[in-house]
Amino acid sequence: MANTLSTKEKSVHININSKYYGAIAEIGGGQETARHLFQAGGASNTVAKSISAYDKLFSDHFYNQGTPSRYVAEERVEKMVDYEYGELIEILDKKNSRKFFAFANTVETLNFMKTNQGNGWLGIAVEGSDRYHPNKIFIHVKLHEKDTLLQQYSLGTLGINLIHGGLFEWEDPRNILLSLLDNLDTDRVEVDYIYVEGPDMEWVDNRLLNLMLVSNDMTPAIMFDKSGKVQQPGDMLHKKNVIVLRGYFRPINNLGIEFIEDSIANFKKDEDYKPDNTIAFCEISLKYLMQNEKVDEKDFLHRVDLLNMMGQSVMISKFYRYFQLVKYFAQFKLIKLRIVVGLPTFEKILDKSNYTDLRGSLLEATGALFQENVKVYLYPYIDMNSGKVIYPEDSYFSEENRLLWQYLNVTKKILILKSIPPKNLEISSEYISKLIENGDESLINYVPDKVFQHIKDNRLFGYNRNNQK
């Protein structure tokens, strides 16, 4: 395995060995990317122009037709890249035979009072097989260091990594992604979104590319909207009410749909509910996508496709415990968070053996889970031996957990939902998996019609027609 080049070595490599000539535009966080290239030497071979449109009026003039809009946003970095690349074509197209690139970033670093989250957008347009239709790569990053100067250094390293990857690895954006944190680590920088497009990247599925961010520990979670489009979590969650149902979703079944619809119906009674400010997620833990210690990419895409088919947004995360999920959401400016849980799962949440690594054990985990704006929607389950529906009542819980349960219940941190028909509570992921493996058409009784037909037609999840009775 080749040694990772230092940031200076990458800068020299860009200046001396690349076939590219381009522009660098940076807003916020100084001109750290350009500085690396100029200090490395030989920048005249690479840099046609460097600009820091730090003043908002200048930024709007160059990149938004003089109209104010969000500055640290994907739309702004896209316009920056397009403008700078277009200018290269306009001025140098017939005068320079080298290939073109345009790099841009727009960033918010830590303020003087340290009351904000450093974050930003970086993008690059790189000439590939078509000079006039470049390939583009955009990423969103969070800067975790508690010092503005350190964040600037990290930003410069990120910029060089993106340019180096873009110029030398543009044919495979997976390699670009894996090199983004060279000479960095996740304590300093988190990459929580990547998007690529262009004539040479039509083969790339951006969902799989973003899944790599989670599987390579570059971010703890990624999100897709109802259409399957990758979304940056901060943009998707800003000032939203969020309802989360965790599950296996292989595939989404009728009970899962009822859980979601019933939870939304209950949340509609909340004073903060509005149709456009409330979003429901089906969340899948990465561990449910693993096959022999590797992510099963086809299986992942099938699950997301079926969830989208049923109009559901999707989240993939590395979280195992529920309080970790809540901590993740706490960094965003949510209005309210509701977590949908069945009684057997809730019983595991109250199992202190799951928190031996925490000094405060179960109480610490409970405090982290039930933050001020968080409630749990709790559903009963059916005892398959007796056929009786088991509701969460005081007598259900062990003596050591009963007082904690009563406290959460009295303070209305838990809402018990009883509207699901008992017969639907019999649906289990294990039973559905057996029906699929056996090619049993009674599967249609347990999953939505569209889901059944799609599984059957495409033989998803090991659907075996040969076993049909």
Buried (B, 14 or more C-beta within 10 A) or exposed (E): EEEEBEBBBBBBBBBEEBEBBBBBBBBBBBBBBBBBBBEBEBBEBBBBBBBBBEEEEEBBEBBBEEEEEEBBBBBBBBBBBBBBBBBBBEEBEEEEEBBBBBBBBBBBBBEEEEEEEBBBBBBBBBBBEEEEBBBBBBBBBBBBBEEBEBBBBBBBBBBBBBBBBBBBBBEBBEEBBBBBBBBBEBEBBBBBBBBBBBEBBEEBEBBBBBBBBBBBEBBBBBBBBBEBEBBBBBBBBEEBBBBBBBBBBBBBBBBBBBBBEBBBEBBEEBEEBEEEBBBBBBBBBBEBBEEEEEBBBEBBBBBBBBBBBBEBBBBBBBBEBBBBBBBBBBEBEBBBBBBBBBBEBBBEBBEEEBBEEBEEBBEEBBEBBBBEBBBBBBBBBBEEEEEEBBEBEEEBBEEEBBEBBEEBBEEEBBBBBEEBEEEBBBBBBEBBBEBBEBBBEEBBEBBBEEBBEBBBEEEBBEBEEEEEE
